[in-house]
Amino acid sequence: MHDALLQWRGLGTPHAFETKHSHLTSALPDPVLRLRQVHGKEVHIIGADTVIDSYTAASVDDRPAGDALVTARPGISIAVATADCVPVLIHDPVGAVVGAAHAGWRGIAADVIGTTVNAMVERFDARPGRCRAAIGPCVGPSIYRVGSEVFNAFRATGLPEDLFRVAERDAQGNPSAWLCDLGRAAALQLRSCGLPDAAIWLANRCTFTEAERFHSYRRDGEAAGRMTSGIALA
């Protein structure tokens, strides 16, 4: 159904990835905490005493800047918004801590995913080996055309060259544009943090090509909406 939220039972805690026609709050508790996303790697820790008013502001401009949230606080949800970028939701079921990260290519190059996992470990004693992660819909590898800045940034982080397929060559025959598998890049970064392969779920849904179901900035430009992906403690 086009109006169904996307979920992975294996994540083990309430969570959801919105579509165009579904709403996060039908599956998760209010309030939903959000950020003013800036394509970086800053993680906000929501502790038991954190004042959350700014995180629930109606205007994006009034929210704190950052690209990931981590909490062990029950009764709230943490969420990120995307429209081609990768939403990543993480849960340590033993440590009772959750994380949500927004990862575009700049965020992946800056290791926002690893920074989120590290925050869960350092602040709440999570263990990567027992964490589970769900990677939501994002622009797919048959569509996501990038230039040398993305190719070089990913390779500099240690991500493998096979995330890319040559899409275009210059007059000398050298690659000048590539198709990039952004979702798999996120999965590989989770694996490099110590999450087992079986604990990583990849939605494998393309926001660009599935126009009836998902918003896409690459497809629709400034007219594109956003989909919210969130997680809470059971």
Summary of the structure (lengths in Angstrom):
residues: 234
radius of gyration: 17.1
end to end distance: 25.4
largest distance: 59.6
contacts: 828
relative contact order: 0.21
helix: 29%
strand: 28%
